[in-house]
Each structure stands twice: as C-alpha cells, then as structure tokens.
Amino acid sequence: MTIVLDRRKIIGGLSALALPACRASSKGFDAEIIILGAGLSGLHAARLLASEGKDVLVLEGSQRIGGRLKTETLENGDFTESGGEQIGASYARILDTAAQLNVTLIPESTVRRQTSYFYKNKLLSSDDWNFGETPIFPSPFETSTPSRPLFTLAAKSNPLESASDWTDPKFKSFDISADQFLREHGFGDEARRVINISLNGNQLSDYSMLNLYRSLQLYTQSQGMGPSLSVEGGAQRLPEAMASSLPRSVKLNQFATEITATNDGVEVKTKSGQRFRAAHCISTLPFPVMRTMRVNADLPHAQRNAVESLPYTPIYQIHFQAEDAFWDVDNLPADMWTDSPIERIFANRSPSGEPTGVFRAWINGTSASHWSGKDITLEQFSSILKTVRPASKGKVKILSIQNWTKSNPLAGGAYMHWAPNQISTLATPMREPAGRLHFAGEHLSHLHTGMEGAMESGENAAYALLDI
C-alpha cells in the first residue's frame, strides 16, 4: 500500500518503499539525505522519506541495528532486554509500524510485581518495610516504600492539564529540582538519599519536576488506552524489520566523527576515514555523542547549549542467571530494592508472571557512573548479591553487562531528562535545523517520550525535509 502524507497525520502504510535513481549524483552526493543513527528515530525518518521517493542513506556507528533498543539472545534461545522495551497503548507510530512490518506485539503480564528490600543491612519484605521507631519519611509516608513518596506527591500537585503543556511559559515556576520539591515537603537528607535510588534519572538535584509532571501525564494517558505491550522475540526485532524494509541497506560500523554543513550540502566523516556527502543530513545522535564530534555548522546558541548541557541518565546493567531459585528458599519477592552498590534487581518473567531465573541488576545515576569505563567482576557481584540476598549464596553466572554511561561512545547515557530551568530556554530552539543539518531523536520530542518520542521526532524531521 502506498503511503499518503499530509504533514500532520499518516493515513497510509509504508509497505511500498521505492528508490528512484539518485537525483543528486551530478553533485557528487552519495544520497539526497544522509541519516545518522539506525535507531527508531532515524529508521522512521528514512522510511517516510523513502516512501516519498527520496534517496536516503542511513549510517550507523555500531555493528548492529537498533540504537538504544538492544536484545541479548541467551544460550537457551531465550532473550533479555538491555534497552527500551515497553510499548504504551498510546504509541500510535510504533503500533502502526509494527503492524505494517508484521512484527508481533504481545501484552505484558498484568501480574503485580512485588519487591523485597535491603536497607541498612536488613532484608525486608514489603510488609515489613519501615524505618523503625523514627521513620525518615514525613507524614503520611512514614511506612512508604522508596519509590512511592515522590510520585504520589507529584501526581497530587501536577499543574499540567495535558501532556503538551510542559513547554507553556505559564508553568515555568514549577521547573524546580525534585530535590527542592522534596525539601519543601519536609523530606530530610536520608529520605532523599533513599528516594534517589528509585529515580530514573541522574540525581534529584538535577532532575526537573516539569520533566516528572510531563511523564505522569503521558503515563496516565497511555494507561487509559490499554495495557502496555512488548515485541515478541525482543524489542530489537522492530528496528531490524524497519531497516530491512528500506531500499538501501544501512551502512554499519560508520561512526561519525565530523559533520560539515554548508550552503551546498553536508559532508559526514567517519572514524574509518570515509566521507559521505548529501544535500541534507538528519542527525539522530544523542547529544553526549555530538559533544565528542566536530560539528562545522551554524548551530544557534541555544542549541549548542543544549548539546553541551542536556543531562542523560547513566544506567549500568548486570544481566545474570541465578543457580538456584533463591526467592523460593527465603519466600521473598524476586525483585529487589537495595541501598547497596547494585541498587535494584528485576527478574525476567514468564508469560504467567513467574521468575525465569534471569535477572537484571539496574544501577542508575551517580552509582552507575562509578562503573563507567570498567566492568564489575563476577567475584565482586557475587559478594554483593550474597550480602543483600543470603539465600542466593552468591551463586550466579553473569550473562552480559550493558553500560549506558558516558563511557559508551555510541550513547553517552540511556536517555535524556531535563534539568531545572532548561525547558523554557532550550526545549523549542534546540529542535531547529542548522541550515542543511537537521536533528531528531527522543531528546527532541514534544508530545511523547521514549520509543514513541523517537518516532515522533524522526517524523518531524522527515516532514521538514519534504517541505523544502
């Protein structure tokens, strides 16, 4: 089926992608449009442009397709996810693309996940979770678990009426740090330290409350439309199918080191020494990656500021296999929250919701940065796990390690978040093109975040080029 675009809404499919002869060959171009990055954003933009007859070449710096969607296949044929995986019911672009490419989406288990806790050298169930005679959380959260207070208070005080309100100047006064927000509600130093472990961000002090209010609006919107989904066989299967549908194959192992944009076109130089030229370029590279590149383009001041300062959440994951079903031995939930160096542990689940024996230790923020540039050893990890979960006896096998920190040259972090006072000055101008150099990626979305946000921004960049 041929796609029809009206710049506002996709009303057709992208199943019939056709490539004309490169119209730009007379200028020595390798393509009409070069796209940097074979993640969701770059691939969605490429498919849209190719469907309109544009000659598009996607360059990917790594040896695989998917960007920050990364599925690890295990020895037994099962898999574990190292990157994005959850698909909200409101993710229209993801749902549509999966349907076009016959990528099967399956509902996530609705079994409520329970958590056990390790705090100040004590292993506790969720029912036993408390802070003794002197709770560290103020009323009414005296016995609340670590993840509850911030999100409960934010939900009650959320000033946004819709998910698109977050850039409205009238909400600028709410753009304070989560640390300040909790201080104002009576949370002391230890309370904030505990809550910080559950924060999917760098740290409370550089995490904007407007960022959280926006996320809560999007979560409520998606929850109201149905259950979350995941990709059968692993999230990476979706971008792989998208790449396979393109007229031109993605060029892998083309790590961009320099971009030069002039009035005549754009040239991209890669680490291998190759040079690629096109009339236009869309960079979907995360800003921490662009910080390490030479960008010869007339970037507006606000955009340069965004590239240099936008925070990205460092995450360090340790995927491991438990030798024994320790959760059956101590009769505690398999998932864990700890105040140890490995922070949180999540069990992979079967369709019925039972732990499979494969886990992810999930370390955020400054604790993740501790491991930046080095890997934890089996001896170190086993020792920590044995301490926080004695029933495990530390008997585990490390399957893989995923480093989404600044030491990862292809990402520089797992995903972006806004720091206080950035939204009003950076959110809108940082999306603007610099001449023939355009930008996309989840960090440039407006109506969505995460996977759907990546698709949204790729779509916007593609539309901008179709309008030229």
Salt bridges, closest charged atoms under 4 A:
GLU32 OE2 - ARG23 NH1 2.91
ASP55 OD1 - ARG248 NH1 3.00
GLU72 OE2 - LYS70 NZ 3.67
GLU75 OE2 - LYS397 NZ 3.48
GLU85 OE2 - ARG360 NH1 2.73
ASP179 OD2 - ARG183 NE 2.87
ASP179 OD1 - ARG192 NE 2.75
ASP189 OD1 - ARG192 NH2 2.89
GLU190 OE2 - ARG193 NH2 2.90
GLU240 OE1 - ARG237 NE 2.81
GLU267 OE1 - ARG275 NH1 2.85
ASP330 OD2 - ARG389 NE 2.62
ASP335 OD2 - ARG113 NE 2.76
ASP335 OD1 - ARG349 NH2 3.15
ASP339 OD2 - ARG193 NH2 3.67
GLU442 OE2 - ARG68 NH1 3.36
GLU452 OE2 - ARG93 NH1 3.07
GLU459 OE1 - HIS44 NE2 3.25
GLU459 OE1 - ARG93 NE 3.12
ASP467 OD1 - ARG7 NE 2.90
